[in-house]
């Protein structure tokens, strides 16, 4: 596919810069979120946590990892909304 003239304009460069900012903000939010989960596990007696709760936390962490990968792929493609 040939790139049109608008894909190299100032608006597309600003859009990419905004996407990088959104990506950075999202990564910081994810690190804080996973940090809170880590603090929860550090200060909680693991014998009192049920298996289902452990699975739920594992799925949340897996979701955060998948979201980070998905966002990175979208950013590499040039569109992070």
C-alpha positions as CSV (number, residue, x, y, z in Angstrom):
1,X,0.0,0.0,0.0
2,X,1.2,3.4,-0.9
3,X,1.2,6.0,1.9
4,X,-0.8,9.1,1.2
5,X,0.5,12.6,1.8
6,X,-1.4,13.1,5.1
7,X,0.3,10.1,6.8
8,X,3.5,12.1,6.9
9,X,2.0,15.4,8.0
10,X,2.3,17.2,11.4
11,X,-1.1,15.9,12.5
12,X,-0.1,12.3,12.2
13,X,3.2,13.0,14.1
14,X,1.2,14.7,16.9
15,X,-1.1,11.7,17.0
16,X,1.8,9.3,17.3
17,X,3.2,11.5,20.1
18,X,-0.1,11.4,21.9
19,X,-0.2,7.7,21.5
20,X,3.2,7.3,23.1
21,X,2.1,9.5,26.0
22,X,-1.1,7.4,26.5
23,X,1.0,4.2,26.3
24,X,3.4,5.5,29.0
25,X,0.6,6.6,31.3
26,X,-1.1,3.2,30.8
27,X,2.2,1.3,31.7
28,X,2.6,3.4,34.8
29,X,-1.0,2.7,35.8
30,X,-0.4,-1.0,35.3
31,X,2.8,-1.0,37.4
32,X,0.9,0.7,40.2
33,X,-2.0,-1.7,39.9
34,X,0.3,-4.8,40.0
35,X,2.3,-3.2,42.9
36,X,-0.9,-2.9,44.9
37,X,-1.6,-6.6,44.2
38,X,1.9,-7.4,45.3
39,X,1.5,-5.5,48.5
40,X,-1.7,-7.3,49.2
41,X,0.0,-10.7,48.8
42,X,3.0,-9.6,50.8
43,X,0.9,-8.6,53.8
44,X,-1.7,-11.4,53.6
45,X,-1.5,-14.8,55.2
46,X,-1.6,-17.1,52.2
47,X,-3.3,-19.9,54.2
48,X,-6.4,-17.8,54.6
49,X,-6.8,-17.1,50.9
50,X,-9.1,-19.6,49.0
51,X,-8.1,-21.3,45.8
52,X,-10.7,-19.3,43.8
53,X,-9.3,-16.0,45.1
54,X,-5.8,-17.0,44.1
55,X,-7.1,-17.9,40.6
56,X,-8.9,-14.6,40.3
57,X,-5.8,-12.6,41.2
58,X,-3.8,-14.7,38.7
59,X,-6.3,-14.0,36.0
60,X,-6.2,-10.2,36.8
61,X,-2.4,-10.2,36.5
62,X,-2.6,-12.2,33.3
63,X,-5.1,-9.7,31.9
64,X,-2.7,-6.8,32.8
65,X,0.1,-8.6,30.9
66,X,-2.1,-9.3,27.9
67,X,-3.3,-5.6,27.9
68,X,0.3,-4.4,27.9
69,X,1.2,-6.6,25.0
70,X,-1.9,-5.6,23.1
71,X,-1.1,-1.9,23.7
72,X,2.5,-2.3,22.6
73,X,1.4,-4.0,19.4
74,X,-1.1,-1.3,18.7
75,X,1.5,1.4,19.4
76,X,3.9,-0.3,17.0
77,X,1.2,-0.3,14.4
78,X,0.7,3.4,15.0
79,X,-2.8,3.5,16.5
80,X,-3.3,3.5,20.3
81,X,-6.7,4.9,21.1
